[in-house]
Amino acid sequence: MHGKLTILCENTVTRPGGLVGEHGFACLLETDQGRYLFDTGQGLTIINNARLLGKDLAALDGIILSHGHADHSGGLLQVLAASGPLPVYAHPGVFASRCWAGRYERRPNGCPFGPEDLRHAGGRLEAVRTFGQRVPGFLLSGEVPRSSRFETGDPNLLVAGADGEYVPDPFLDDLSLALDTPRGLLVVVGCAHAGLINILRHFQTQTGGKSIFAVVGGTHLAPVDDDRMAATVDFLRHCGIERLSLSHCTGLGRGGELAQMFPGRVAFANVGFQFDF
């Protein structure tokens, strides 16, 4: 597969011209087999940024959601208003009631609309639970096995259980994608809540050990401790990944560390970042 990847929503902007950052993520994938949007940000910037970057949302073939947090799903209805009816590929748990719980506060951070709102906006939910090529040329992870001992999740992120009480979120809906390029797999992650190493191992297992050429997106390394960071770095070195294009929840500090540890192989994938593959 060949194509171009463009970041439409991200926490930061480093180029002039009216582009705007927000806490969130959205990535446009224009390939020789279709044009798909991976996540939609919160909805604060995606229409503006797509217009300024010359990306026509009306030309999309579909939308893929990495998970149900508002900073990845919140712009979906706006995108559908611009694009018209489209298939939306996501785990059926994407609409779960969620919150972030800190020491002194708790605030909702789940998808800000429900399945009925999605249908009224023209979105057709295509439920994804298992690994496969549901989208032409796109390998969708489905539910990711938790094989890593050290990727234990973020204790501040909660989801409503069957009894309505909030419990640590297992993120069964965490969905990533991979594209099979001439240089190896290009893996795109939204927040990597399933664990970056778990995700990369899953794609390698499901593709018979294909090499991973590049990783793009949010890796959720900002809140991890030094031991988990060291274990993650060891795995990435073992994989021999050529490109790490870091966004969103990777965190500026951890992103800077990775840039030092992998000189010449790290880029900061902020709004307007483009990558030909």
C-alpha positions as CSV (number, residue, x, y, z in Angstrom):
1,M,0.0,0.0,0.0
2,H,1.1,3.6,-0.7
3,G,-0.3,6.9,0.5
4,K,-0.1,9.9,2.7
5,L,-0.8,10.4,6.4
6,T,-1.8,13.9,7.7
7,I,-2.5,14.9,11.3
8,L,-5.6,17.0,11.5
9,C,-6.0,17.3,15.3
10,E,-3.3,17.2,18.0
11,N,-2.3,19.0,21.2
12,T,0.3,21.2,19.4
13,V,0.9,23.2,16.2
14,T,4.3,24.2,14.9
15,R,3.5,25.7,11.5
16,P,1.9,29.0,10.8
17,G,-1.3,29.7,8.8
18,G,-4.3,29.5,11.2
19,L,-4.0,25.9,12.3
20,V,-5.3,25.3,15.8
21,G,-4.3,22.7,18.5
22,E,-6.5,20.9,21.0
23,H,-6.1,18.1,23.4
24,G,-7.1,15.3,21.1
25,F,-6.1,13.3,18.0
26,A,-7.3,12.8,14.4
27,C,-5.3,11.5,11.5
28,L,-6.3,11.3,7.8
29,L,-5.0,8.4,5.8
30,E,-5.2,8.9,2.0
31,T,-4.2,5.6,0.3
32,D,-4.4,3.9,-3.0
33,Q,-7.3,1.9,-1.6
34,G,-9.4,4.7,0.0
35,R,-9.5,7.7,2.3
36,Y,-10.2,7.1,5.9
37,L,-10.2,9.3,9.0
38,F,-8.8,7.8,12.2
39,D,-10.3,9.6,15.1
40,T,-11.9,13.0,15.1
41,G,-10.5,15.0,18.0
42,Q,-12.9,16.8,20.4
43,G,-14.6,18.7,17.6
44,L,-12.9,22.1,18.4
45,T,-10.5,22.2,15.4
46,I,-11.0,19.4,12.9
47,I,-13.2,21.4,10.4
48,N,-10.9,24.4,10.5
49,N,-7.7,22.4,10.2
50,A,-9.0,20.1,7.4
51,R,-10.0,23.2,5.4
52,L,-6.6,25.0,5.9
53,L,-4.7,21.8,5.0
54,G,-6.8,21.3,1.8
55,K,-8.4,18.1,3.0
56,D,-12.0,17.5,1.7
57,L,-13.9,15.6,4.4
58,A,-16.7,15.1,1.8
59,A,-14.3,12.7,0.0
60,L,-13.9,10.3,2.9
61,D,-14.7,6.6,2.5
62,G,-15.1,5.9,6.2
63,I,-14.2,6.8,9.7
64,I,-12.3,4.6,12.3
65,L,-12.5,5.3,16.0
66,S,-9.6,4.2,18.3
67,H,-11.8,4.3,21.4
68,G,-14.6,6.2,23.1
69,H,-12.8,9.0,24.9
70,A,-14.2,12.5,23.9
71,D,-10.9,13.8,22.7
72,H,-10.9,11.1,20.0
73,S,-14.7,10.8,19.2
74,G,-16.1,14.2,20.0
75,G,-15.8,15.6,16.5
76,L,-17.5,12.7,14.8
77,L,-20.9,14.3,14.3
78,Q,-19.3,17.5,12.8
79,V,-17.3,15.3,10.4
80,L,-20.5,13.5,9.4
81,A,-22.2,16.8,8.8
82,A,-19.4,17.7,6.4
83,S,-19.0,14.3,4.8
84,G,-22.5,12.8,4.5
85,P,-23.4,9.3,5.6
86,L,-20.4,7.0,6.2
87,P,-19.5,3.7,7.9
88,V,-17.9,4.2,11.3
89,Y,-15.6,1.3,12.3
90,A,-15.4,1.0,16.1
91,H,-15.6,-1.5,19.0
92,P,-19.2,-1.7,20.3
93,G,-18.0,-0.6,23.7
94,V,-17.1,2.8,22.3
95,F,-20.2,4.4,23.9
96,A,-19.5,3.3,27.5
97,S,-19.8,5.9,30.3
98,R,-16.3,6.9,31.3
99,C,-14.6,9.4,33.6
100,W,-11.2,10.6,34.7
101,A,-10.7,10.5,38.4
102,G,-8.0,12.5,40.2
103,R,-7.3,13.1,43.8
104,Y,-9.8,15.9,44.2
105,E,-12.1,15.7,41.2
106,R,-13.9,13.4,38.8
107,R,-14.9,14.5,35.3
108,P,-16.6,12.7,32.4
109,N,-14.5,12.0,29.4
110,G,-16.5,9.4,27.4
111,C,-18.1,9.7,24.0
112,P,-20.4,12.8,24.2
113,F,-23.2,11.2,22.2
114,G,-24.9,7.9,21.9
115,P,-25.6,5.3,19.1
116,E,-29.0,7.0,18.2
117,D,-27.2,10.3,17.7
118,L,-24.7,8.6,15.5
119,R,-27.5,7.1,13.3
120,H,-29.3,10.4,13.0
121,A,-26.1,12.0,11.8
122,G,-25.6,9.4,9.1
123,G,-23.1,7.2,10.8
124,R,-23.4,3.5,10.3
125,L,-21.6,1.7,13.1
126,E,-19.6,-1.3,11.9
127,A,-18.7,-3.2,15.0
128,V,-15.1,-4.4,15.3
129,R,-14.2,-6.9,17.9
130,T,-11.6,-9.1,16.2
131,F,-8.5,-8.6,14.1
132,G,-9.1,-8.3,10.4
133,Q,-9.2,-6.3,7.2
134,R,-12.6,-4.8,7.6
135,V,-11.5,-1.8,5.6
136,P,-9.7,-2.4,2.2
137,G,-6.0,-2.5,2.9
138,F,-6.4,-1.6,6.6
139,L,-5.6,-4.1,9.3
140,L,-7.8,-3.3,12.3
141,S,-6.5,-4.7,15.6
142,G,-9.8,-5.6,17.3
143,E,-9.5,-6.4,21.0
144,V,-5.8,-6.6,21.9
145,P,-4.5,-9.4,24.1
146,R,-2.7,-8.1,27.2
147,S,0.5,-10.1,27.0
148,S,2.9,-7.6,28.6
149,R,3.4,-7.8,32.4
150,F,4.3,-4.1,32.8
151,E,1.5,-2.5,30.8
152,T,-1.1,-2.3,33.5
153,G,-3.3,0.6,32.4
154,D,-3.9,4.1,33.9
155,P,-5.6,4.0,37.3
156,N,-7.1,7.4,36.8
157,L,-9.2,6.3,33.8
158,L,-12.5,4.7,34.9
159,V,-15.6,3.1,33.2
160,A,-19.0,2.4,34.5
161,G,-19.5,-1.3,35.4
162,A,-22.7,-3.3,35.1
163,D,-23.9,-2.0,38.5
164,G,-23.2,1.6,37.5
165,E,-20.2,1.9,39.8
166,Y,-17.0,3.2,38.2
167,V,-14.1,0.8,38.0
168,P,-10.6,0.8,36.3
169,D,-11.2,0.8,32.5
170,P,-9.9,-2.3,30.7
171,F,-10.3,-0.5,27.3
172,L,-11.5,-3.5,25.4
173,D,-12.5,-0.9,22.7
174,D,-8.9,0.3,22.2
175,L,-8.5,-0.1,18.4
176,S,-5.4,0.5,16.4
177,L,-4.6,-0.1,12.7
178,A,-1.7,-1.2,10.5
179,L,-1.0,-0.6,6.9
180,D,1.3,-3.1,5.0
181,T,3.7,-0.8,3.1
182,P,6.7,-1.9,1.0
183,R,9.0,-1.0,4.0
184,G,7.0,-3.0,6.6
185,L,4.0,-2.3,8.8
186,L,2.9,1.3,9.5
187,V,1.1,1.1,12.8
188,V,-1.3,4.0,13.8
189,V,-2.4,4.3,17.4
190,G,-4.9,6.7,19.0
191,C,-3.9,6.5,22.7
192,A,-2.5,3.0,22.9
193,H,-4.5,2.3,26.1
194,A,-4.1,-1.4,25.4
195,G,-0.4,-0.9,25.9
196,L,2.0,0.0,23.0
197,I,3.9,-3.2,23.3
198,N,0.8,-5.3,23.5
199,I,-0.5,-3.6,20.3
200,L,2.8,-4.1,18.4
201,R,3.1,-7.7,19.5
202,H,-0.5,-8.3,18.4
203,F,0.1,-7.0,14.9
204,Q,3.3,-9.0,14.6
205,T,1.5,-12.2,15.7
206,Q,-1.5,-11.7,13.4
207,T,0.7,-11.0,10.4
208,G,3.1,-13.9,10.8
209,G,5.9,-11.8,12.2
210,K,6.0,-8.9,9.7
211,S,8.5,-6.2,10.6
212,I,7.2,-2.8,11.9
213,F,8.6,0.1,10.0
214,A,6.9,3.0,11.7
215,V,4.6,3.9,14.6
216,V,2.4,7.1,14.5
217,G,0.1,8.5,17.2
218,G,-0.4,8.8,20.9
219,T,1.4,6.2,23.0
220,H,0.1,7.1,26.5
221,L,3.6,7.2,27.9
222,A,3.2,10.6,29.7
223,P,2.0,9.1,33.0
224,V,4.1,5.9,33.1
225,D,6.9,5.3,35.6
226,D,10.6,4.9,34.7
227,D,10.5,1.1,34.8
228,R,7.7,0.9,32.3
229,M,9.4,3.5,30.1
230,A,12.7,1.5,30.1
231,A,10.9,-1.7,29.2
232,T,9.0,0.0,26.4
233,V,12.3,1.4,25.0
234,D,13.9,-2.0,25.2
235,F,11.1,-3.5,23.1
236,L,11.2,-0.7,20.5
237,R,14.9,-1.2,20.1
238,H,14.4,-5.0,19.7
239,C,11.8,-4.3,17.0
240,G,14.2,-2.1,15.0
241,I,11.5,0.5,14.2
242,E,12.7,3.1,11.8
243,R,10.3,5.9,12.5
244,L,8.5,7.0,15.7
245,S,6.1,9.9,15.0
246,L,4.8,10.9,18.4
247,S,1.5,12.6,19.3
248,H,-1.0,13.6,22.0
249,C,-0.7,11.5,25.1
250,T,3.0,10.5,24.6
251,G,3.8,13.6,26.6
252,L,6.5,16.2,25.8
253,G,8.9,14.8,28.4
254,R,8.7,11.2,27.3
255,G,8.7,12.3,23.7
256,G,12.0,14.2,24.3
257,E,13.5,11.1,26.0
258,L,12.6,9.0,23.0
259,A,14.1,11.5,20.6
260,Q,17.4,11.3,22.6
261,M,17.3,7.5,22.7
262,F,16.5,7.0,19.0
263,P,18.4,9.8,17.3
264,G,17.2,10.6,13.8
265,R,14.2,8.3,14.1
266,V,11.7,10.4,16.1
267,A,9.4,13.1,14.8
268,F,6.7,15.1,16.7
269,A,3.4,14.5,14.8
270,N,1.5,17.6,15.5
271,V,-1.2,19.4,13.5
272,G,-0.1,19.6,9.8
273,F,2.5,16.8,10.1
274,Q,2.5,14.7,6.9
275,F,4.1,11.4,6.2
276,D,4.3,9.7,2.8
277,F,4.4,5.9,2.8
